[in-house]
Amino acid sequence: MPRFSLRRPGAVRPMQRGVSGRWHPQGVPLHAGAPLHARLAQQSVRGLACALLCTLLAACGFHLRGTAPLPFDSLYTNIAENSAFGAQMRRAIEASSPNTRIVEDAALAQAKLIQLASNQSLRQLSINAQGLVDEYELNLTFTFEVVDAKGHILMAPTTLTSSRDLPYDPNAVQAKQGEIGTVFKEMQQGLVDRVVRRLSAPDVIEAARRAGTQNIKINPADIPSGHNAAPAAVPWSIPRIEPGAGVY
């Protein structure tokens, strides 16, 4: 008895399982017994597709997360080591560039990451019908620069900002204060990641290459006795909620 197909001309053929267990269009089996040239052609097409995809992702600036060596062998930062932000920054740099040593004396470093300013603030974003704060805006600002031991500017003063909105409950001030602290820490970690990415950016690498930063030799014996390291920057402080704020 003749069989009729309701499939429109040019429609995509349904998939069926071949001998190898792999799915393929009906009538186009690609099992282990397929001609060698057919299998090689299929592998070549896949390889070209993967190469094209990788090229497109790279062109868009996408990179797998991993190490990104910095263009200097030693780095000093005045971000306080005993602060959460300073500890996060040091861990992130060490993870991203294992061969870069972080030193606690500016005179011993090929390059210096200098915190110029930082600020955490709360802003009343909205109020409820009773005139009380209903939502806060959390703002974080961090300004820094990078110079080498010879004073060459590797990165001009740069300001990074971050903002988050947070619902507020005037009946749970203590809980909300704790939540604000947690959110600020998350924002700080986000800034740390952005700073580390900027340190390994192409323009910084090129500036260090032109300045010969990696060729700078640091000899501890040349440092005068009684020398003191640069003072640490003042750590961030988390803004406090004022109970009853926003009442008009």
C-alpha positions in Angstrom: 0.0 0.0 0.0 1.5 3.4 -0.9 2.5 5.7 1.9 1.8 9.4 1.8 3.7 12.1 3.6 2.0 15.2 5.0 5.3 17.0 5.2 5.6 20.1 3.1 8.3 20.1 0.4 11.5 21.6 1.8 10.4 20.9 5.4 13.1 19.7 7.9 13.2 16.0 8.1 12.5 14.4 11.6 15.4 13.0 13.6 16.0 9.3 14.1 18.6 7.3 16.1 21.3 5.7 14.0 23.4 2.5 14.6 25.8 4.4 16.8 23.0 5.7 19.0 23.4 9.3 17.7 20.5 11.3 16.4 20.6 12.4 12.7 18.1 13.5 10.0 16.2 10.5 8.4 18.0 9.3 5.4 21.3 10.8 6.5 22.8 8.3 8.9 26.3 9.1 10.2 27.1 5.8 12.0 30.4 4.1 12.4 30.0 2.5 9.0 29.6 5.8 7.2 32.3 6.6 4.6 35.5 7.9 6.1 35.4 11.1 4.0 31.9 11.8 5.2 33.0 11.6 8.9 36.1 13.7 8.3 34.0 16.3 6.5 31.6 16.5 9.5 34.6 16.8 11.9 36.1 19.6 9.8 32.8 21.5 9.8 32.6 21.2 13.6 36.2 22.3 14.0 35.6 25.4 11.8 32.4 26.2 13.7 34.2 26.1 17.1 37.1 28.2 15.8 34.7 30.8 14.4 32.8 30.9 17.7 36.0 31.4 19.7 37.1 34.2 17.4 33.7 35.9 17.7 33.8 35.7 21.5 37.4 37.0 21.7 36.4 39.9 19.4 33.6 40.8 21.8 36.1 40.9 24.7 35.0 37.6 26.3 37.7 35.7 28.2 37.5 32.7 30.4 38.0 33.5 34.0 41.5 32.6 35.2 45.0 34.0 35.6 45.8 37.4 34.0 49.5 38.1 34.7 50.2 41.7 35.7 53.0 43.6 33.9 55.1 43.9 37.0 56.8 41.5 39.4 56.0 43.3 42.7 53.2 45.5 43.8 52.5 47.7 46.7 49.1 49.1 47.7 48.2 51.5 50.5 44.8 49.8 50.9 44.8 48.7 54.5 45.7 45.0 54.7 43.6 44.5 57.8 40.5 45.8 56.2 38.0 43.4 54.4 38.5 45.3 51.1 42.3 45.2 51.4 42.3 41.5 52.1 39.9 40.8 49.2 42.1 42.9 46.9 45.3 41.1 47.9 43.7 37.6 47.5 42.3 38.6 44.1 45.6 39.9 42.8 47.5 36.8 44.0 44.9 34.5 42.4 44.9 36.4 39.1 48.7 36.9 38.9 50.5 34.3 41.0 54.0 35.6 40.0 53.3 39.1 41.3 54.5 39.6 44.8 52.6 42.0 47.0 54.9 43.9 49.3 54.2 46.1 52.3 56.8 48.7 51.6 56.4 51.0 48.6 60.1 51.3 48.1 60.3 47.5 47.4 57.7 47.5 44.6 58.0 47.9 40.9 54.5 49.3 40.8 52.1 50.9 43.3 48.3 50.7 43.4 47.3 53.8 45.3 43.9 54.4 46.8 43.2 58.1 46.3 39.6 58.3 47.7 36.8 56.0 48.7 33.3 56.5 50.0 30.2 54.5 51.0 26.9 56.3 51.4 23.2 55.7 51.9 20.6 57.8 50.0 16.9 57.8 50.7 15.4 56.6 47.5 11.7 56.6 48.3 9.3 57.1 51.2 6.0 55.5 52.1 2.6 57.0 52.8 3.6 57.6 56.4 6.7 59.7 55.3 9.2 57.0 56.4 12.0 55.7 54.2 10.8 52.8 52.0 13.9 52.2 50.0 17.6 53.1 50.3 20.2 53.5 47.5 23.6 52.2 48.5 26.5 53.9 46.7 30.2 52.9 46.6 32.9 55.0 45.0 36.6 54.1 44.7 39.3 56.2 43.1 42.8 54.9 42.5 45.9 55.2 40.3 48.8 53.0 39.4 52.4 54.3 39.1 55.7 52.5 38.9 58.8 52.9 41.0 60.2 55.6 38.7 57.0 57.7 38.9 55.7 56.7 35.4 51.9 56.7 35.3 50.6 53.3 34.3 47.0 54.2 35.0 45.8 57.7 35.5 43.4 58.4 38.4 40.4 56.2 37.8 37.0 56.2 39.6 34.8 53.2 39.8 31.3 53.3 41.2 28.6 50.8 42.2 25.0 51.3 43.3 22.3 49.0 44.7 18.7 49.6 45.7 17.6 48.0 49.0 14.0 47.9 50.4 13.8 49.1 54.0 11.6 48.2 56.9 11.5 50.8 59.8 10.3 48.0 62.1 13.5 45.9 61.6 16.3 48.5 61.9 18.9 46.1 63.3 18.2 43.4 60.7 18.3 46.0 57.9 21.6 47.4 59.2 23.1 44.0 59.0 21.7 43.5 55.5 23.2 46.8 54.4 26.6 45.7 55.7 26.3 42.5 53.7 25.3 44.2 50.5 28.2 46.7 50.8 30.6 43.8 51.2 29.2 42.3 48.0 29.7 45.6 46.2 33.2 45.8 47.5 34.0 42.4 46.1 32.6 43.5 42.7 34.9 46.5 42.8 37.8 44.3 43.6 37.2 42.2 40.5 36.9 45.3 38.4 40.2 46.8 39.7 42.0 43.6 39.0 40.7 43.5 35.5 41.8 47.0 35.0 45.3 46.2 36.3 45.7 43.6 33.5 44.1 45.7 30.8 45.9 46.2 27.5 46.5 49.9 28.0 48.2 49.3 31.4 50.3 46.5 29.9 51.4 48.8 27.1 52.2 51.6 29.5 54.3 49.3 31.6 56.1 48.0 28.5 56.9 51.5 27.3 58.1 52.6 30.8 60.2 49.4 31.2 58.5 48.7 34.6 59.5 45.0 34.7 63.1 46.0 34.2 63.2 48.1 37.3 65.6 46.5 39.8 64.7 46.8 43.4 67.6 46.4 45.8 66.6 46.5 49.5 70.2 47.5 50.4 69.6 50.8 48.6 66.7 51.8 50.9 67.9 54.2 53.5 67.8 53.1 57.2 64.8 54.4 59.1 62.7 54.4 55.9 59.0 54.0 56.6 56.4 52.6 54.3 53.7 54.9 53.0 50.8 55.2 55.4 47.8 53.0 54.7 44.5 54.5 53.4 41.6 54.9 55.8 39.3 51.8 55.6 35.7 52.2 54.6 33.1 52.5 57.3 29.6 51.3 56.8 27.0 54.1 57.0 24.5 53.7 59.9 20.8 53.9 59.5 19.1 56.7 61.5 15.9 55.4 63.0 13.0 57.6 62.0 14.9 59.0 59.0 12.8 60.4 56.3 10.0 61.6 58.5 8.6 64.9 57.3 
